[in-house]
Structures are given as structure tokens and as C-alpha cells.
Amino acid sequence: MNGLMKTMRKVIEMVNSIIDEKSGLEIHYGTIYGNDVSNFALDDIITHGKDLDYEEGLNQLKEDFESHIRIFCEDNYITFENIDIDSLFEPFEEDYNNSYESMDATYLYEEDGYEIEYHTYDNSLIILKSPYVCYAAPCSPCFPNGGYIRDKGNVLSYCLGVDWYDEDYPCQNEPIELEKVV
């Protein structure tokens, strides 16, 4: 039983962390509030990121549409394989695009070695991958085992490079290139 408890404790400790494939180190996800970084950084995430809520909504709409078309075909003895769902769905997708509003969205930004989620509903960034790490303050219970990268601490966490900040929002915790930690 004691071995099982140790294993479970280790699994719980690894919540919000990964073993980095390049370095082999356990690195925790980092988090910071959107108002602690440059406004240009947030604009870049929104402009170049994917709106995951938009994509989820569009995919669900298309799945529902396809399901109804399948049922229609079955009820009317029409071979579904002969139906071009994409072309039938185009007007619905266009209407969805015209009426979609990005409220409380989650954006996924994947560029320059970063993988970041930006949650507009609580104005937080979660750094899932980065070419930089820092020793951050633990931020449990709101983000178990994650590192709050604005404050210094002992949790090795992915963080943002200094170019994500500016003179109005300076970097509070010096980033370290991941390659230099190994």
C-alpha cells in the first residue's frame, strides 16, 4: 500500500508539468496574468493564435449537420457516400463565421518554440512549451503544481522571453534559455 501511495503522490505532483523531450527535465507549466505582459504580446496571441472555442463550435455544428444529413439519407434511401457534405455545409459555415463573437475565448498560440494558451475569461496565459524557463513561485491551489512566472521561487517552469514585456510591463523574473539549463 505504501508503494501505491508514493506512486499516486508522484502522479499528483506531475500535474501541470511534463518531462521536456529535449532536456529530460521535469518542467512545470508556467502562468501569468495578461496585464503583466506587453499589450503587443496579447495582440500577437489573438492575431496569430487559434480561437479554440471558435473551432470547437464550428466542428460541433458540422458534426450535427452531418448527422442530420445521414439520417435524412437513411430515411429516404439515399446513399450518403454520394453527398458532398463540405459543399452543403459552406453556407452554414459562412453564417456561423458572420455571427460568431469571441467572448471568453481560449486562444492557442504556437510560434517561435512557444505553445501558449490565453484565456480571456480570466486574462491568464498558460505557457505549455517555451524556449525559456525560470524558477517561479508555486501557484497552488488555483493552478496545482504550476509556476507563477512573475514571482521568483523554486518551481522550474516554462516562461516567456524578455521580448514579451516592455518598459510599461517589465520582466520580473529573469528567463533562462532552456538549452543553458541542461
C-alpha positions in Angstrom: 0.0 0.0 0.0 2.8 2.4 0.8 4.3 1.9 -2.7 0.9 2.7 -4.3 0.6 5.9 -2.2 4.1 7.0 -3.3 3.1 6.4 -7.0 -0.1 8.3 -6.6 1.7 11.2 -4.9 4.2 11.3 -7.8 1.3 11.4 -10.4 -0.3 14.2 -8.5 3.0 16.1 -8.3 3.4 15.9 -12.0 0.0 17.6 -12.7 0.8 20.7 -14.8 4.3 19.5 -15.6 5.9 17.5 -18.3 9.2 15.8 -19.0 10.8 18.0 -21.7 11.8 15.8 -24.6 15.0 17.7 -25.4 16.4 18.2 -21.9 14.8 15.3 -20.0 14.0 17.7 -17.1 10.6 17.9 -15.4 9.4 21.4 -16.3 6.1 22.8 -14.9 3.7 24.8 -16.9 4.0 28.5 -16.2 1.2 31.0 -15.8 1.0 34.8 -15.7 -1.8 37.3 -16.0 -2.3 39.1 -19.3 -1.9 42.5 -17.8 1.6 41.6 -16.6 2.9 41.4 -20.2 3.0 43.8 -23.1 -0.2 44.7 -24.8 1.6 43.8 -28.1 2.2 40.3 -26.8 -1.6 39.7 -26.2 -2.4 41.2 -29.6 0.1 38.8 -31.2 -1.5 35.9 -29.5 -5.0 36.9 -30.6 -3.9 37.7 -34.1 -1.7 34.7 -34.8 -3.3 32.2 -32.4 -6.2 29.8 -32.9 -9.5 30.5 -31.2 -10.2 27.1 -29.7 -13.8 27.9 -28.8 -14.5 29.0 -32.4 -13.0 25.8 -33.8 -14.9 23.6 -31.2 -18.2 25.4 -32.0 -17.7 25.1 -35.8 -16.7 21.4 -35.5 -19.7 20.6 -33.4 -22.0 22.4 -35.8 -20.6 20.4 -38.7 -20.9 17.1 -36.8 -24.5 17.9 -36.1 -25.2 18.9 -39.7 -23.6 15.7 -41.0 -25.6 13.6 -38.5 -28.9 15.1 -39.7 -27.9 14.7 -43.3 -27.1 11.0 -42.6 -30.4 10.5 -41.0 -32.2 12.2 -43.9 -30.4 10.0 -46.4 -31.2 6.8 -44.5 -34.9 7.8 -44.2 -35.1 8.5 -47.9 -32.9 5.6 -49.2 -30.2 7.9 -50.4 -26.6 6.7 -50.5 -24.7 9.1 -48.1 -21.4 8.4 -49.7 -22.6 10.4 -52.8 -23.2 13.5 -50.7 -20.6 16.3 -50.6 -21.0 17.4 -47.0 -18.4 20.2 -47.3 -20.2 22.0 -50.2 -23.6 21.6 -48.5 -22.1 22.9 -45.2 -20.5 26.1 -46.8 -23.5 28.4 -46.3 -23.9 27.3 -42.7 -20.2 27.9 -42.0 -20.4 31.3 -43.6 -23.4 32.2 -41.4 -21.5 30.9 -38.3 -18.5 33.0 -39.2 -20.6 36.1 -39.7 -22.4 35.7 -36.3 -19.6 34.3 -34.2 -18.5 36.5 -31.3 -15.3 35.8 -29.4 -16.4 36.3 -25.8 -14.5 34.4 -23.1 -12.3 32.7 -25.7 -9.3 30.5 -25.4 -6.5 31.2 -27.9 -3.7 28.7 -28.7 -0.5 30.4 -29.8 2.1 28.1 -31.4 5.1 30.1 -32.8 8.8 30.5 -32.2 9.0 27.5 -29.9 6.1 28.7 -27.7 2.9 26.9 -27.0 0.7 29.2 -25.0 -3.0 29.3 -24.1 -4.5 32.7 -23.5 -7.8 32.5 -21.5 -9.7 35.8 -22.0 -12.3 35.0 -19.3 -9.7 35.3 -16.5 -7.0 37.1 -18.5 -4.4 34.4 -17.9 -1.6 32.9 -20.1 -0.6 29.3 -19.6 2.8 28.5 -21.0 2.8 24.9 -22.1 6.1 25.0 -24.0 8.8 27.6 -24.4 12.4 28.0 -25.3 12.8 29.7 -21.8 12.4 28.6 -18.2 12.6 30.3 -14.9 12.4 29.4 -11.2 8.9 30.5 -10.4 6.7 30.7 -7.3 4.3 27.9 -6.8 0.7 28.9 -7.5 -1.4 26.1 -6.0 -4.3 25.7 -5.4 -5.6 27.8 -8.4 -3.1 26.1 -10.8 -1.8 23.0 -9.0 2.0 22.5 -9.4 2.2 25.3 -11.9 4.7 28.1 -11.6 3.6 31.8 -11.3 6.4 33.1 -13.6 6.1 36.7 -12.4 7.5 35.9 -9.0 10.7 34.1 -8.1 10.5 30.7 -6.4 11.7 27.1 -6.7 9.4 25.6 -9.4 11.2 25.1 -12.7 8.6 26.4 -15.2 8.2 27.4 -18.8 8.2 31.1 -19.1 8.2 34.0 -21.6 11.3 35.6 -23.1 12.0 39.3 -22.3 10.5 40.4 -25.7 7.1 39.6 -24.2 7.5 42.6 -21.9 8.2 46.3 -22.3 9.0 49.3 -20.2 5.4 49.6 -19.0 5.4 45.9 -18.1 8.9 44.8 -17.3 10.0 41.2 -16.8 10.1 40.5 -13.0 11.7 37.0 -13.2 14.7 36.6 -15.5 14.1 33.9 -18.1 16.8 31.3 -18.8 17.3 29.7 -22.2 16.2 26.1 -21.9 19.4 24.9 -23.6 21.5 26.6 -20.9 19.7 24.7 -18.1 20.7 21.3 -19.3 
